[in-house]
Amino acid sequence: MNFARYLHRGHQRNIPHLVAKFLDIQDGVFILHPTKRKFLSKYQYFQQQKGLAEAMIKGNEDIWIRWCFGKSGRDGKISEETIQEYIRCYKIENTPATGASYYRAMRHDMKRWMELGGRKLTMPSLYIYGNKDMVIIPEYLNHIEDCFDQLEVKQVDADHFLQEEKPEIVAKLLNDFLL
């Protein structure tokens, strides 16, 4: 596809820019039907569309991975070696579909998660989060102690991909918890 411009309809306004970026669209029409579920992010909605991630990412793995890592990748918080490994993996057949499967299963998992409401998980649990994450926000921790009998919460000075930004710290926290 090589278009000069595109038109977008729907409320997921950033997705057409991704389409344009990944498919080199410069002219054309892109229609994305808005979701009725307000909790879905644009990224989640993109991943849930059957075949879309697979079609857009293939051949554009470098662009995709660098977009996903965003500022953390550009600022060097995530090593170039790590970025290259993700690019290599995304070039493996079916990796984009596998990555999207988590988001495609969300609506099916909702019922199961709703059934767990009000129950406490009894196994020892560790929750590690990046305190600069714009996706997993601190409010997600509200009432987390109501869900676990034994919970350790550890904060890392990192963004969303904390295991990539601070692998040594995350590994130490996991080892301390598991050993």
CORURBEL-V828585 format. One record per residue. N is the residue number from 0. RES is the residue in three letters. NEAR is the number of other ideal C-beta (glycine too) atoms within 8 Angstrom. Layout:
N&RES&NEAR / N&RES&NEAR
//
This chain:
0&MET&6 / 1&ASN&5 / 2&PHE&9 / 3&ALA&4 / 4&ARG&7 / 5&TYR&13 / 6&LEU&7 / 7&HIS&10 / 8&ARG&5 / 9&GLY&10 / 10&HIS&4 / 11&GLN&11 / 12&ARG&9 / 13&ASN&7 / 14&ILE&14 / 15&PRO&11 / 16&HIS&8 / 17&LEU&11 / 18&VAL&12 / 19&ALA&11 / 20&LYS&8 / 21&PHE&11 / 22&LEU&9 / 23&ASP&7 / 24&ILE&12 / 25&GLN&10 / 26&ASP&7 / 27&GLY&10 / 28&VAL&5 / 29&PHE&11 / 30&ILE&7 / 31&LEU&11 / 32&HIS&5 / 33&PRO&7 / 34&THR&7 / 35&LYS&4 / 36&ARG&6 / 37&LYS&4 / 38&PHE&3 / 39&LEU&9 / 40&SER&6 / 41&LYS&10 / 42&TYR&6 / 43&GLN&10 / 44&TYR&13 / 45&PHE&12 / 46&GLN&13 / 47&GLN&12 / 48&GLN&8 / 49&LYS&5 / 50&GLY&6 / 51&LEU&9 / 52&ALA&13 / 53&GLU&11 / 54&ALA&7 / 55&MET&12 / 56&ILE&12 / 57&LYS&8 / 58&GLY&4 / 59&ASN&10 / 60&GLU&11 / 61&ASP&7 / 62&ILE&9 / 63&TRP&13 / 64&ILE&13 / 65&ARG&10 / 66&TRP&9 / 67&CYS&7 / 68&PHE&13 / 69&GLY&7 / 70&LYS&6 / 71&SER&13 / 72&GLY&13 / 73&ARG&8 / 74&ASP&6 / 75&GLY&7 / 76&LYS&8 / 77&ILE&11 / 78&SER&7 / 79&GLU&6 / 80&GLU&6 / 81&THR&9 / 82&ILE&13 / 83&GLN&8 / 84&GLU&8 / 85&TYR&10 / 86&ILE&11 / 87&ARG&8 / 88&CYS&8 / 89&TYR&13 / 90&LYS&7 / 91&ILE&7 / 92&GLU&3 / 93&ASN&7 / 94&THR&10 / 95&PRO&12 / 96&ALA&9 / 97&THR&7 / 98&GLY&10 / 99&ALA&12 / 100&SER&8 / 101&TYR&8 / 102&TYR&9 / 103&ARG&9 / 104&ALA&8 / 105&MET&10 / 106&ARG&7 / 107&HIS&7 / 108&ASP&8 / 109&MET&8 / 110&LYS&7 / 111&ARG&8 / 112&TRP&8 / 113&MET&7 / 114&GLU&6 / 115&LEU&7 / 116&GLY&6 / 117&GLY&3 / 118&ARG&6 / 119&LYS&7 / 120&LEU&8 / 121&THR&5 / 122&MET&5 / 123&PRO&6 / 124&SER&9 / 125&LEU&10 / 126&TYR&10 / 127&ILE&9 / 128&TYR&13 / 129&GLY&14 / 130&ASN&9 / 131&LYS&7 / 132&ASP&12 / 133&MET&6 / 134&VAL&6 / 135&ILE&7 / 136&ILE&7 / 137&PRO&5 / 138&GLU&5 / 139&TYR&8 / 140&LEU&8 / 141&ASN&5 / 142&HIS&5 / 143&ILE&11 / 144&GLU&6 / 145&ASP&5 / 146&CYS&9 / 147&PHE&9 / 148&ASP&6 / 149&GLN&8 / 150&LEU&11 / 151&GLU&9 / 152&VAL&8 / 153&LYS&9 / 154&GLN&7 / 155&VAL&13 / 156&ASP&7 / 157&ALA&13 / 158&ASP&12 / 159&HIS&9 / 160&PHE&11 / 161&LEU&15 / 162&GLN&7 / 163&GLU&10 / 164&GLU&12 / 165&LYS&10 / 166&PRO&8 / 167&GLU&6 / 168&ILE&10 / 169&VAL&12 / 170&ALA&8 / 171&LYS&8 / 172&LEU&12 / 173&LEU&10 / 174&ASN&8 / 175&ASP&7 / 176&PHE&9 / 177&LEU&5 / 178&LEU&4
//
